[in-house]
């Protein structure tokens, strides 16, 4: 019997690594994908088989190759978490068109590409979970690109659910309503529980969004 597995795209300090620790604690083998080798080296041993792969979430060829490598090593993943984002303050007119396109590519298009690459195989198998880290439950004009990106994530989740949900793929987002920092109401270890809860929800109870508004669950 194969061991269940998870892929974390955007495995930096904070939510990415907290989710990796939580899923490893539940016995899943882990693939970590990040832009830099240094980030991958910061992840402590998880006590389960771990594959560490370097890929930028906006590089379609590199990301797809990393996802293929993850499947080669651990099989079709049971859960994929897309946690990459550009988090920055920018008011209307402050960010260039290129800057907005770069933010949109990380915050939304990378997630779309990852889902389009792995969800069909999950659907063919009849089950799987694809989770995206969301945020900005209320848009803020001082965080223009992030507000637009997280609104895009909500729409993307709806579209992916319509496309793959009927075949058994649970698509959802975890909306984080504040700045993530250990020891605060937005402690990544508390936030990580939402990902596990969504992954283990019975199909008749599937939610498309979990909100972390502060404090542990």
C-alpha positions as CSV (number, residue, x, y, z in Angstrom):
1,X,0.0,0.0,0.0
2,X,1.5,3.4,-1.0
3,X,2.2,6.0,1.6
4,X,0.0,9.2,1.1
5,X,2.0,12.2,0.0
6,X,1.8,16.0,-0.2
7,X,3.5,18.7,-2.3
8,X,4.1,22.1,-0.8
9,X,4.7,24.8,-3.4
10,X,6.2,27.9,-1.7
11,X,7.8,26.0,1.2
12,X,9.4,29.0,2.9
13,X,9.4,29.9,6.6
14,X,5.9,30.5,7.9
15,X,2.8,28.8,6.5
16,X,4.6,26.6,4.0
17,X,6.9,24.9,6.5
18,X,4.2,24.8,9.2
19,X,1.9,22.9,6.8
20,X,4.7,20.5,5.9
21,X,5.3,19.8,9.6
22,X,1.6,19.2,10.2
23,X,1.2,16.8,7.2
24,X,4.4,15.0,8.1
25,X,3.1,14.5,11.6
26,X,0.1,12.8,10.0
27,X,2.3,10.4,8.2
28,X,2.4,11.9,4.7
29,X,5.6,11.9,2.7
30,X,6.5,15.4,1.6
31,X,7.8,17.2,-1.5
32,X,9.0,20.8,-0.8
33,X,9.2,23.2,-3.8
34,X,10.8,26.6,-3.4
35,X,12.6,29.2,-5.5
36,X,15.9,29.0,-3.6
37,X,18.2,26.2,-2.3
38,X,18.7,28.3,0.8
39,X,15.0,28.1,1.6
40,X,14.9,24.4,1.1
41,X,17.9,24.0,3.4
42,X,16.1,25.8,6.3
43,X,13.5,23.1,6.6
44,X,14.3,20.8,9.5
45,X,14.1,17.0,9.2
46,X,10.4,16.0,9.2
47,X,10.7,12.4,10.2
48,X,9.2,11.2,6.9
49,X,10.6,10.9,3.3
50,X,11.2,14.4,2.0
51,X,12.1,15.5,-1.6
52,X,13.4,19.1,-1.9
53,X,13.1,20.7,-5.3
54,X,14.0,24.1,-6.6
55,X,11.5,25.8,-9.0
56,X,10.0,29.2,-9.4
57,X,6.2,29.1,-9.3
58,X,6.0,31.3,-12.4
59,X,8.3,29.1,-14.5
60,X,5.9,26.7,-16.1
61,X,8.5,24.3,-17.4
62,X,10.5,24.2,-14.1
63,X,7.4,23.9,-11.9
64,X,5.8,21.2,-14.0
65,X,9.2,19.3,-14.0
66,X,9.2,19.5,-10.2
67,X,5.7,18.3,-9.9
68,X,6.6,15.4,-12.2
69,X,9.6,14.6,-10.1
70,X,7.4,14.6,-7.0
71,X,5.1,12.1,-8.6
72,X,8.0,9.9,-9.7
73,X,9.3,9.8,-6.1
74,X,6.1,9.6,-4.0
75,X,3.3,8.9,-6.5
76,X,0.4,11.1,-7.4
77,X,0.0,13.4,-4.5
78,X,-2.9,13.2,-2.1
79,X,-2.7,16.9,-1.4
80,X,-1.0,19.8,-3.1
81,X,-0.7,23.2,-1.3
82,X,0.0,26.3,-3.3
83,X,1.5,28.8,-0.9
84,X,3.5,31.1,-3.1
85,X,2.7,34.8,-3.0
86,X,4.1,38.3,-3.4
87,X,3.1,40.2,-0.3
88,X,3.7,43.9,-0.7
89,X,2.1,47.3,0.1
90,X,1.2,49.3,-3.1
91,X,-1.4,52.0,-3.5
92,X,-3.2,52.7,-6.8
93,X,-0.6,54.0,-9.3
94,X,2.5,53.1,-7.2
95,X,3.2,49.8,-8.9
96,X,4.2,49.5,-12.6
97,X,2.3,47.4,-15.0
98,X,5.1,44.9,-15.0
99,X,5.0,44.8,-11.2
100,X,1.3,44.0,-11.3
101,X,1.8,41.3,-13.9
102,X,4.7,39.8,-11.8
103,X,2.5,39.8,-8.7
104,X,-0.5,38.3,-10.5
105,X,1.8,35.6,-12.0
106,X,2.9,34.4,-8.6
107,X,-0.4,35.0,-6.7
108,X,-2.8,33.4,-9.2
109,X,-1.3,32.1,-12.5
110,X,1.2,29.8,-10.7
111,X,-1.6,28.2,-8.8
112,X,-3.6,27.7,-12.0
113,X,-0.7,26.1,-13.8
114,X,0.0,23.8,-10.8
115,X,-3.6,22.7,-10.6
116,X,-3.9,22.2,-14.4
117,X,-0.8,19.9,-14.2
118,X,-1.8,17.7,-11.2
119,X,-5.6,17.9,-10.8
120,X,-6.4,15.9,-13.9
121,X,-4.4,12.9,-12.6
122,X,-6.1,13.3,-9.2
123,X,-9.5,13.4,-11.0
124,X,-8.6,10.2,-13.0
125,X,-7.8,8.5,-9.7
126,X,-11.0,9.8,-8.2
127,X,-9.7,11.8,-5.2
128,X,-7.2,14.5,-4.1
129,X,-7.0,17.8,-2.5
130,X,-5.7,21.1,-4.0
131,X,-5.4,24.0,-1.5
132,X,-4.3,27.6,-2.1
133,X,-3.3,30.1,0.6
134,X,-5.6,33.0,0.3
135,X,-5.9,36.3,2.2
136,X,-7.4,39.8,2.2
137,X,-11.0,38.9,3.0
138,X,-11.6,42.6,2.7
139,X,-9.7,44.4,-0.2
140,X,-7.5,47.3,0.9
141,X,-6.4,50.1,-1.4
142,X,-3.0,50.2,0.3
143,X,-2.5,46.6,-0.8
144,X,-3.7,46.8,-4.3
145,X,-1.8,43.9,-6.0
146,X,-2.3,41.6,-3.1
147,X,-6.1,42.4,-2.9
148,X,-6.4,41.8,-6.6
149,X,-4.4,38.5,-6.3
150,X,-6.4,37.1,-3.4
151,X,-9.7,38.0,-5.2
152,X,-8.3,36.1,-8.1
153,X,-7.6,33.1,-5.8
154,X,-11.2,33.0,-4.8
155,X,-12.4,32.9,-8.3
156,X,-9.8,30.4,-9.3
157,X,-10.9,28.1,-6.5
158,X,-14.5,28.3,-7.8
159,X,-13.4,27.5,-11.3
160,X,-11.2,24.6,-10.4
161,X,-13.9,23.2,-8.1
162,X,-16.3,23.3,-11.1
163,X,-13.8,21.6,-13.3
164,X,-12.4,18.9,-11.0
165,X,-14.7,18.7,-8.0
166,X,-17.3,16.4,-9.7
167,X,-14.4,13.9,-10.2
168,X,-13.5,13.9,-6.5
169,X,-10.9,16.6,-6.2
170,X,-11.4,18.9,-3.3
171,X,-10.3,22.5,-4.2
172,X,-10.3,25.1,-1.5
173,X,-8.4,28.1,-0.1
174,X,-7.3,29.0,3.4
175,X,-7.9,32.7,3.8
176,X,-5.5,34.3,6.3
177,X,-6.8,37.6,7.6
178,X,-3.7,39.1,9.0
179,X,0.1,39.1,9.1
180,X,1.6,35.7,9.8
181,X,4.1,35.5,12.7
182,X,4.9,32.9,15.4
183,X,3.4,33.6,18.8
184,X,0.6,35.8,17.5
185,X,-3.1,35.3,16.6
186,X,-1.7,34.4,13.2
187,X,0.8,31.8,14.2
188,X,1.6,29.5,11.2
189,X,1.3,26.4,13.4
190,X,-2.3,27.3,14.2
191,X,-3.1,28.2,10.5
192,X,-1.7,24.9,9.4
193,X,-4.6,23.0,11.0
194,X,-7.0,24.4,8.5
195,X,-5.2,22.7,5.7
196,X,-5.4,19.3,7.4
197,X,-9.1,19.9,8.2
198,X,-9.9,20.7,4.6
199,X,-7.9,17.7,3.3
200,X,-9.8,15.3,5.6
201,X,-13.3,16.7,5.2
202,X,-15.9,14.1,4.0
203,X,-17.0,14.9,0.5
204,X,-20.6,15.9,1.6
205,X,-19.0,18.5,4.0
206,X,-16.5,20.1,1.5
207,X,-15.9,23.8,2.0
208,X,-14.3,26.0,-0.6
209,X,-12.8,28.4,1.9
210,X,-11.5,28.3,5.5
211,X,-11.0,31.6,7.2
212,X,-8.3,32.2,9.8
213,X,-9.4,35.4,11.5
214,X,-7.0,35.2,14.4
215,X,-6.2,32.9,17.3
216,X,-5.9,29.1,17.3
217,X,-8.8,26.9,16.4
